[in-house]
Amino acid sequence: MDKQYIYIVIVLAFIFIYYYHKNKELSGKVSFIDKLIDTVNNTFKKLVSNKVIQTSVWTYVEPYSFEKEIHSEQKKSIPDFFQLCIEKMKQLNPNLIVLTPDTISKYIKNFPIKMGNNSEYPLRERIDLLFAFILEKYGGVCLSPATIVSNIDELIYQSTINDIVSVGSSPEVIGYSIDKMYPNTYVIGGKKGSSFLKLYKQTLLKNYGKKNKQLSDVKSYGVLSSLLKYKLPKQVHFSDGTYDDSLKKIDIPVFLSKTNKEYESYSHLISLPYEELFEKKYLWFLNMSKQELLSSNILITKYLI
C-alpha cells in the first residue's frame, strides 16, 4: 500500500511540474518554487541513477588452451576478442564483475559443478547454470563473454523491476522472431530475489543432475521458454543485434567477414554464440591479438571501437 502512495505522489508531482512550467513560460519569472522544483528534479534523477549504478552487471571468462603455433606447447589464455568485449563492457559500467573459475566461490559458495576446461560439462551449459545462480542471489544483468554492448542502462534498469529480462531468439526458432516466449540466454537479467529466477535455477540444476545428460533437456533456452509459458512472469524482452534491417539473420561467418557494411539494427548490444567460436573453423579469429583485431576490417570488430 505504501508503494502505491509513493507512485501517486510521483505522478502528481510530474503533473504539477508540467503545468507549472507551462505557466512559467508565460510569466518568465524565476521564483522560490522554481528552485524547489529543480532541487526535487535533481534529487529524483540521483535516486534513479544510483539504483542503476548499484545494480550488478556480470560476465564470465576462463583461460582456454590454444596452439598458437604448430610446434608450440598449448597455452591457456583468454582470447583477446573476449578481453576487448569486457573492456567495452567496463567503459559503460565500471562496476562490471568479471567471474572466473577462481573467483566464483567469492559470490557463490559450493557452486555444484566444476568450472574450467576440464569440466565434464560443455562451456555453454556451465555458464548458463552459473548465470542462473548469480541472478537468483544478486539480480542484475549477465552478459556472455562474446557480447558487445553499446547501451546497457535500459537493460540494467529493467532488471530492477522485472522478474526476467530476456534477449534474443532461441536457436530453436526458425527465422526472425520477437516472441518473448522464445528467448536466448546469452544475455539474461532480472531482479534480486525473483521467484521465477529461483525456479529457473532449480530446473536447470535438476536437469543437469540427470544421469543421462545426452537425453535430458538441459538446454537453457528450452528450459526458460517452457517456464515463461507456464509462469508468465513480469518480463521485458530485447533484440540481440543479430538481425539486419530486412530481418535476416546475421550469422558468425558474416560477422567475421571483411566488409564495409554496418548494420543499423545494432541498438543495445550484439551477442554472438561464443561457444561456436571454439569450432576449428573459427579458431583463427580467437587466436588474433588485440592489435590484429582492431586493425582488421572484420565486421564485428568495428563495434568494439
Residue pairs with C-beta under 8 A, 6 or more apart in sequence:
13 40
17 37
17 41
20 33
20 37
24 34
48 157
51 157
51 160
52 153
52 156
52 157
52 160
53 95
55 139
55 140
55 141
55 156
55 157
55 159
55 160
56 95
56 97
56 138
56 139
56 140
56 141
57 89
57 93
57 95
57 96
57 97
57 140
57 141
57 142
57 143
57 152
57 156
58 96
58 97
58 98
58 99
58 131
58 134
58 138
58 140
58 141
58 142
58 143
59 86
59 89
59 96
59 97
59 98
59 99
59 142
59 143
59 144
59 145
59 147
60 98
60 99
60 100
60 127
60 130
60 131
60 142
60 144
60 145
61 78
61 82
61 83
61 86
61 98
61 99
61 100
61 145
62 78
62 100
62 101
62 115
62 116
62 117
63 76
63 77
63 78
63 117
64 76
64 77
64 78
64 79
64 117
64 278
64 286
65 74
65 75
65 76
65 117
66 74
66 75
66 77
66 79
66 283
66 286
66 287
67 74
68 75
68 287
76 117
79 277
79 286
79 287
80 288
80 289
80 290
80 293
81 146
81 277
81 285
81 286
81 288
81 293
82 145
82 146
82 274
83 290
84 290
84 293
84 294
84 301
84 304
85 145
85 146
85 147
85 148
85 304
86 96
86 98
86 145
88 148
88 149
88 304
89 96
89 143
89 147
89 149
89 152
90 96
92 149
92 150
92 151
92 152
92 153
93 152
93 156
97 107
99 107
99 130
99 134
101 115
101 116
104 111
104 115
104 130
105 111
107 134
107 137
107 138
108 130
108 133
108 134
108 137
111 130
111 133
112 129
112 205
112 208
113 119
113 120
113 121
113 126
113 129
113 208
114 120
114 121
115 126
115 130
119 126
121 129
121 208
122 275
123 274
123 275
123 278
124 220
124 274
124 275
125 208
125 218
125 220
127 144
128 185
128 204
128 220
129 201
129 204
129 205
129 208
129 220
131 142
131 185
131 188
132 197
132 200
132 201
132 204
132 205
132 220
133 201
134 140
134 142
135 142
135 188
135 189
135 190
135 194
135 197
135 201
136 193
136 194
136 197
136 198
136 200
136 201
137 192
138 192
139 159
139 160
139 189
139 190
139 191
139 192
139 193
139 194
139 197
140 156
140 159
140 189
140 192
141 152
141 155
141 156
141 159
141 165
141 187
141 188
141 189
142 187
142 188
142 189
143 149
143 186
143 187
143 269
143 271
144 186
144 187
144 271
144 274
145 274
146 186
146 271
146 272
146 273
146 274
146 277
147 186
147 187
147 269
147 270
147 271
147 272
148 269
148 270
148 271
148 300
148 303
148 304
149 268
149 269
150 266
150 267
150 268
150 269
150 303
151 267
151 268
151 269
152 268
152 269
154 238
154 268
155 165
155 167
155 187
155 189
155 238
155 268
155 269
156 189
158 165
158 189
158 236
159 165
159 189
159 190
159 191
160 191
161 191
161 234
162 189
162 190
162 191
162 233
162 234
162 235
162 236
163 190
163 191
163 194
163 195
163 196
163 197
163 233
163 234
163 235
164 188
164 189
164 190
164 194
164 196
164 197
164 200
164 224
164 228
164 233
164 234
164 235
165 188
165 189
165 190
165 235
165 236
165 237
165 238
166 180
166 183
166 184
166 188
166 224
166 228
166 235
166 236
166 237
166 238
167 183
167 184
167 186
167 187
167 188
167 237
167 238
167 239
167 240
167 269
167 271
168 183
168 184
168 186
168 187
168 238
168 239
168 240
168 242
168 271
169 176
169 177
169 178
169 179
169 182
169 183
169 184
169 240
170 182
170 183
170 184
170 221
170 222
170 225
171 184
171 221
171 273
172 182
172 221
172 222
172 225
173 179
173 182
175 249
176 243
176 247
176 248
176 249
178 237
178 239
180 228
180 235
180 236
180 237
181 225
181 228
181 229
182 221
182 225
183 221
183 224
183 225
183 228
183 237
184 221
184 240
184 271
185 220
185 221
185 224
186 240
186 271
186 272
186 273
186 274
187 238
187 240
187 269
187 271
188 224
190 196
190 197
194 233
196 227
196 231
196 233
199 227
199 231
200 223
200 224
200 227
203 223
203 227
204 218
204 220
204 223
207 216
207 217
207 218
207 223
208 216
208 218
210 216
210 218
217 223
228 235
238 268
238 269
239 265
239 267
239 268
240 269
240 270
240 271
241 263
241 265
241 266
241 267
241 268
241 269
241 270
241 271
242 249
242 250
242 251
242 270
242 271
242 272
243 249
243 250
243 265
244 250
244 263
244 265
245 263
245 264
245 265
250 263
252 272
252 273
252 276
252 277
252 282
254 299
255 270
255 272
255 298
255 299
255 300
256 282
256 285
256 298
256 299
256 300
257 298
257 299
258 296
258 297
258 298
258 299
259 297
259 299
260 297
261 299
262 299
262 302
266 303
270 300
270 303
272 300
276 282
277 285
277 286
278 286
285 298
288 296
293 301
293 304
294 301
294 304
294 305
